[in-house]
Amino acid sequence: MAQQTYVPDDSFETALINLGYDTILDDYVLTSNITNVSNLDISFSGIADLTGIEDFVSLTTLNCNNNIISYLDLSSSPNLGNLICSDNQLTSLVLANNLSIFQFRCENNNLSTLDLSTVSVTFDLDCSFNQLTSLDLSGCYNLITLNCSNNLLDSLDVSMLTSLFGLFCSENNIKELDVSNNIFLIGLYCDKNQLHTLDISHGNLQNVSHDGWSYMFDVRTNPLNCIKVAATDLNWANVNLSSSVYLNNSMYFSESCISSPVNIENQETNKNLVKITNVLGRETPYSKNTPLFYIFDDGTVEKRIVIE
């Protein structure tokens, strides 16, 4: 008797019938009909249980988005390169033997942890709108874009993602963020976190992308004052990224974030003031109740607001 694969979910089997891999709704599919399937699209099918997916051993692309799946084990599909399982009810996702995935989208689920320490996602990872408290990206060193926004993360380590172009981590509880190793980063959205420390001193801040209206940069809603940048980026950041579109009024850029110069009067130091500029980089006279940049002869720049 020919080997059969058990498929207990009628919606899953119906989808396979519609794709020509089965003929009768009887909870079983001929295994020989599915072992060589490389591309499987069973999205929008009302599937709750993907038992039987383990015999799709040749899968390179799986699209099972917009179903009601809560558990997904793809450890039997080692060649999987594209995985879209977004808009389900996933609480558990197993990717034990999937060594390299080009695109991985699992947004809008109920995942609390995601361990990619042994899986290399090489292009796009979207795990936004989950319940993530833990995200291990240590295997994803070639990742290009990461969207982990709208989760419960209180920390995020992207130091190994040296090819990263875009980072979207808004609406979490992240307290410290260091992207100083991400030298190709052209987009950073980390608003609505709990950031007290932000290090973007990778030296290529001037490559931040511009969409015609604004730069791809937003850190506004955070309890953050000093943003660390490289010396070569300091003036550019002050001119281009200091408006309320990107920062709130308490934030400023500096080569070192030891102490905050916000809301202070001139203090006696060994450095001399060269000029004062506004947020557009234009030289301007001193004025109160206005964010201004004080540029000194030692190369440092301080943002000051004198409130009256």
C-alpha positions in Angstrom: 0.0 0.0 0.0 1.3 3.5 -0.9 2.5 5.6 2.0 0.0 8.2 3.1 0.4 11.4 5.1 -2.1 12.1 7.9 -3.8 15.5 7.4 -6.5 15.8 10.1 -7.4 19.5 9.4 -10.2 19.5 6.8 -9.4 23.0 5.7 -5.7 22.0 5.1 -6.7 19.0 3.1 -9.3 20.9 1.1 -6.6 23.4 0.2 -4.4 20.5 -1.0 -7.3 19.1 -3.0 -7.8 22.5 -4.7 -4.1 22.6 -5.6 -4.3 19.1 -7.2 -2.3 17.2 -4.5 -5.3 15.2 -3.3 -8.7 14.1 -4.5 -10.8 12.8 -1.6 -11.4 14.5 1.8 -10.5 11.6 4.1 -7.7 12.9 6.3 -5.0 11.4 4.2 -2.9 12.5 1.2 -0.5 10.3 -0.8 2.9 11.1 0.5 4.4 10.8 -3.0 2.1 13.6 -4.2 3.7 16.1 -1.8 7.4 15.2 -1.1 8.6 17.0 -4.2 6.4 20.1 -3.8 8.7 23.2 -3.6 6.2 26.0 -3.5 3.1 25.8 -1.3 0.5 28.7 -1.0 -2.3 27.8 1.4 -3.0 31.3 2.6 -6.6 32.5 3.5 -7.8 28.9 3.9 -9.1 28.7 7.5 -6.5 26.2 8.6 -5.9 25.6 12.3 -3.7 22.6 12.2 -0.8 22.0 9.8 -0.1 18.4 10.8 1.2 16.8 7.6 3.5 19.6 6.6 6.4 17.5 7.9 6.2 15.4 4.7 6.7 18.5 2.5 10.4 17.9 2.7 11.3 19.8 -0.5 9.6 23.1 0.4 11.5 26.2 -0.6 8.6 28.6 -0.2 5.6 28.3 2.2 2.9 30.9 2.4 0.4 30.1 5.1 -0.6 33.6 6.1 -4.1 34.6 7.2 -5.1 31.3 8.8 -5.7 30.4 12.5 -2.6 28.3 13.1 -1.2 28.2 16.6 1.7 25.7 16.2 4.1 25.4 13.3 7.1 23.0 13.0 9.1 23.3 9.9 12.2 21.4 11.0 11.5 18.8 8.2 11.9 21.4 5.5 15.6 22.3 5.6 15.6 24.0 2.2 13.0 26.6 3.1 14.0 29.9 1.7 10.8 32.0 2.0 8.4 31.7 4.9 5.3 33.8 5.2 3.2 32.8 8.2 1.9 36.2 9.2 -1.6 36.9 10.5 -2.2 33.6 12.4 -2.4 32.7 16.1 1.1 31.3 16.4 2.4 30.8 19.9 5.1 28.3 18.9 7.3 28.2 15.8 10.1 25.6 15.3 12.8 26.2 12.7 15.4 23.8 14.0 16.9 22.6 10.7 16.3 25.6 8.4 19.8 26.9 8.0 19.1 29.8 5.7 15.9 31.7 5.0 15.8 34.6 2.5 12.6 36.2 3.6 10.8 35.4 6.9 7.5 37.1 7.8 5.7 36.1 11.0 4.0 39.4 11.9 0.6 39.6 13.6 0.9 36.5 15.8 1.2 35.7 19.5 4.8 34.6 19.7 6.6 35.4 23.0 10.1 34.2 22.0 11.9 33.9 18.7 15.2 32.1 18.6 17.2 32.5 15.3 20.6 31.7 16.7 20.9 28.7 14.3 18.9 30.2 11.4 20.4 32.7 9.1 17.7 35.1 7.7 19.5 36.8 4.9 17.2 39.5 3.6 14.0 40.5 5.4 12.7 39.6 8.8 9.3 40.9 10.0 8.2 39.8 13.4 6.3 42.9 14.3 3.0 42.9 16.2 3.7 39.8 18.4 4.2 39.4 22.1 8.0 39.0 21.9 10.0 39.4 25.1 13.0 37.6 23.7 14.5 37.9 20.2 17.8 36.1 19.4 19.3 37.2 16.1 22.8 35.9 16.5 22.5 33.7 13.4 21.2 36.4 11.1 24.5 38.2 10.4 23.5 38.9 6.8 20.1 40.3 7.5 19.2 43.4 5.5 16.0 44.7 7.1 14.5 44.0 10.5 11.0 44.9 11.7 10.4 44.0 15.4 8.1 46.9 16.2 5.0 46.5 18.4 6.4 43.9 20.8 7.4 43.7 24.5 11.1 43.7 24.0 13.2 45.5 26.7 16.5 44.8 25.0 17.7 44.3 21.4 21.1 43.2 20.3 21.8 44.0 16.6 25.6 44.2 17.0 26.1 41.1 14.8 23.9 42.4 12.0 26.7 44.2 10.1 24.8 44.2 6.8 21.6 45.8 8.2 20.1 48.6 6.1 16.8 49.2 7.9 15.8 48.8 11.6 12.3 49.2 12.8 11.8 48.6 16.5 9.2 51.2 17.5 6.7 50.6 20.3 8.7 48.2 22.6 10.2 48.7 26.0 13.9 48.9 24.8 16.1 50.8 27.2 19.5 50.8 25.4 20.2 50.6 21.7 23.6 50.4 20.1 23.8 50.4 16.3 27.5 51.6 16.1 28.4 48.3 14.3 25.7 48.7 11.7 27.7 50.8 9.3 25.2 50.4 6.3 22.2 51.5 8.3 20.1 54.0 6.3 16.8 53.8 8.3 16.2 53.8 12.0 12.7 54.0 13.6 12.9 53.4 17.4 10.2 55.8 18.7 7.9 54.9 21.6 10.4 52.9 23.6 12.1 53.5 27.0 15.5 54.5 25.5 17.9 56.2 27.9 21.0 55.3 25.7 21.3 55.5 21.9 24.6 55.0 20.1 24.6 55.6 16.4 28.3 56.4 16.1 29.0 54.1 13.1 30.4 57.1 11.1 28.0 56.8 8.2 25.0 58.6 9.5 25.0 60.8 6.4 23.8 57.8 4.4 20.4 57.9 6.2 17.8 57.6 3.4 15.6 60.5 2.4 12.1 59.8 1.0 11.6 63.3 -0.5 9.9 64.6 2.6 11.9 63.4 5.6 14.8 61.2 6.6 14.2 57.6 7.7 14.9 58.4 11.3 12.6 58.7 14.3 13.5 58.5 18.0 11.1 61.1 19.3 9.0 59.3 22.0 11.7 58.2 24.4 13.1 59.4 27.8 16.4 60.1 26.0 18.6 63.2 26.0 22.0 62.5 24.5 22.4 60.6 21.2 26.0 59.5 20.5 27.3 60.1 17.0 30.7 60.0 15.4 32.6 63.2 15.1 32.3 63.1 11.3 28.5 63.0 11.6 28.0 65.6 14.3 27.5 68.7 12.2 25.4 66.8 9.6 23.1 65.4 12.3 22.7 68.8 13.9 21.7 70.3 10.5 19.5 67.5 9.1 18.1 65.5 12.0 17.4 68.0 14.8 13.8 69.0 13.9 10.8 67.8 15.8 10.1 65.3 13.0 13.0 63.2 14.3 13.7 64.3 17.9 11.9 65.8 20.9 13.1 69.1 22.4 15.2 67.4 25.1 17.4 65.5 22.7 20.7 66.5 21.2 23.7 64.9 19.4 27.1 64.5 20.9 30.4 62.7 20.4 30.2 61.6 24.0 27.1 61.3 26.3 28.6 61.9 29.7 26.5 64.8 30.8 23.5 66.6 29.5 23.9 70.2 28.3 20.2 70.8 28.1 18.6 73.7 30.0 21.9 75.1 31.3 23.4 78.5 31.2 27.0 79.1 30.0 29.5 77.6 32.4 33.2 78.5 32.8 35.2 76.1 30.6 38.5 76.0 28.8 36.8 76.0 25.4 35.7 79.0 23.4 32.4 79.6 21.6 32.8 79.9 17.8 29.2 80.4 16.8 25.6 79.7 17.6 23.3 78.1 14.9 19.6 77.2 14.7 18.2 73.8 13.9 18.7 74.5 10.2 22.4 75.2 10.7 22.2 78.9 10.1 24.2 81.2 12.3 21.9 83.1 14.7 22.1 85.4 17.7 21.4 84.1 21.2 17.7 83.9 22.1 15.6 82.3 24.8 13.0 79.6 24.6 14.6 78.3 21.4 16.7 75.2 20.8 20.2 76.4 19.6 23.5 74.7 18.9 26.6 76.1 20.5 29.7 75.2 18.4 33.1 75.5 20.3 36.7 75.7 19.1 37.4 72.2 20.4 34.9 70.7 17.9 32.2 70.0 20.4 28.6 71.0 19.8 26.0 71.5 22.6 22.3 71.9 22.2 20.9 74.4 24.7 17.5 75.7 25.5 17.3 78.6 28.0 13.7 78.7 29.3 12.4 82.0 30.5 
